[in-house]
Amino acid sequence: MKKLFTLTAFLIAFFAASAQSTGAAPEVLKLKESDHNFGDIPQHKPVYYYFEVTNSGNTPLKLDNVQASCGCTTPEWSKDAIAPGASSKIKVGFNAALEGPFTKDITIIYNGNQSNRLTIHGNVWKAPEGAAPANASVQFLKKQSL
């Protein structure tokens, strides 16, 4: 009975120690910043921002997908692996159809199953509806010079 108790205690200690050593993997994708404020931008005029990502791990970092929360936000990134210690950029474009404040999330999926999030925000103001109105004085002067 004493041997069974000792064996059980040993197995419990072994599994507890191994469970602690299999904790979460260290974060290898480091972001210089994860949030960007565009401030006030005109409606229907695309704006862009470059987020810098760095591989702080010991193996190459692969950005599997970068996806935006809506169609008005378009991320672009290199499909090449990022070497340990190296950096790359993710270009995020935004083209607002509606005026007013906005917040958009971009999800980075890397190394198969890990993820991180970027956020852009700002305020869209209504752009003028078209070209400036015609200047009647200019048209009058053109007719006079003929």
N, C-alpha and C positions, 0 to 999 in steps of 0.2 A: 504494500500500500504506500509505503514511504517512497519507493522508486517511482510509482505512478504519479504521486504528487510532485516530485522533483522534475519528472519529465514534462508534466503539464505546465509547471511554472517556467521551465526553460523554453518551451514552445511559445507560451504567451509573450515572454520577454523578447524572443527572436522575432515574432511577427510584429510586435509593437515597434521595435527598432527598425525593421525594414519598411514599415508603413511611414515612419517619419522621414526616412531617407528618400522616398519617392514623392516628395512634395512637388509643388508647381515648378516648372522649368523657368529659369531666369529670363527676363525680358531681353530679347536681342535686338529688337527694332526700337531705336531711340529717335524721338522727334525733336527737332530744334524748337518747334512750337506746334501745338495741335489746334490752335484757334486763330482765325484771322478776321478782322473787322474791315470791310471795304469802305465803311462810312457811307456817305451819300453818293449814289451812282445814278446816272440817267437811265430811264426805261429804254429797253431794246438796244442798249449799247453793251456788248460783251466786255467783261472784265476778267482778269486772270491773276492768279497768285501761285507761287512756287513754294511748296512745303518741302523742307529738307529732311531726309531720313538717313540714319546712320546705322550700320551693322556693328553692334557692340559685342557680338558673339565670336566664337572661334571657327565657325563654319560659314560657308556662303549663305546669304539670305535671299530667298526667292519671294518676290511679290507676286502671288498667284492671281489676285484680282483686286481692283480698286473700284468700288461701286458707289454711286451717288444715290441719295434718297429721292431724287426726281430727275426728269429729263432736261430741266433747265440748267443743271450742273453737270459738267463733263470733265472727268479726270483723265489724264494721260500720264503714263509711266513707262519706264524701260522694262522690257520682259527679261533682260539679262540679270543674272544673279549678282548681288552686291557682295563683294569680297569682305572678309573680316576687317574692321576698322575703316572701311570705305563708306562714302556717302552717295546718295542719288537724290533726285528731285521728282516730286509728283506735281504736275501742272494741273491746277483746278480752274476751270472756266465757269463763269456764271453769266447767263443772259436772261434778264428779268422781263417777263411779259406783264406782270402786275405791279402796280405801285404800292408802296408801303414797306414796313419792316419785314425782313426775312431772316430765317435761320435754316441752314441746310447741313446735313451730316453726310460725311463720306467715310465708308468703311474700308479699311485696308485688311485684306486677308493674305497671310504670308506663312511660309513653311508648312503648308498643308492644312493646318487647323487653328492657327493663332490669328488674332485680330486686334486691331487698334482703330481708333476713330479720330477723324478730323472734323472741324466745324468751321463754316464760314457764315458770316452774318453782316447785316448792314441795313440800309434804307434806300428804297428806290423812289426817285421823284419822276413825275410825268414829264416826258420830253415834248417839245413842241410838235404839233401835228404835221408839219411839212415845211416847205420852203417859206422864206419870208414873203410877205405880200408884195405884189407888183408895185413899183414906184411909178405913178402916173406922170410925174414930172420928167423922168428919164425918157419915157415913151414920147412925150410932147416934144422934148428937145431933139430926139432922133428924127421926128417928122419935119421939124423946122430946118434941120441942116441939109435935107435932101433937096 
